[in-house]
Amino acid sequence: MVSAYLLLTAYGFILDVNNFTLTKTGGLFLKFKPEDATLKINGKPRKFSAGLINQGVLIKNLVPHSYKITLSKKDFADWNK
């Protein structure tokens, strides 16, 4: 059973607990300035580290759904999408 779960996870499938189905996941790559802004998805902060080569953040394992993305930083207007 564990090996089947690991194999499905390796192919990008997870259990969607909202619908109790196996769902193919996706990802989202965000590149923004200032790089030290706070990133929240559906109100929950996401930790990330931007490096010299990687000038953005990759959010993996997202199930097909609508997400609210917020970028905020002091002295800047919030950005929502």
ABEGO torsion letter per residue (X at the ends): XAAAAAAAAAAGBBBBAAAGBBBBBBBBBBBBOBAABBBBBGGBBBBBBBBAABABBBBBGBBBBBBBBBBBBBGBBBBBX
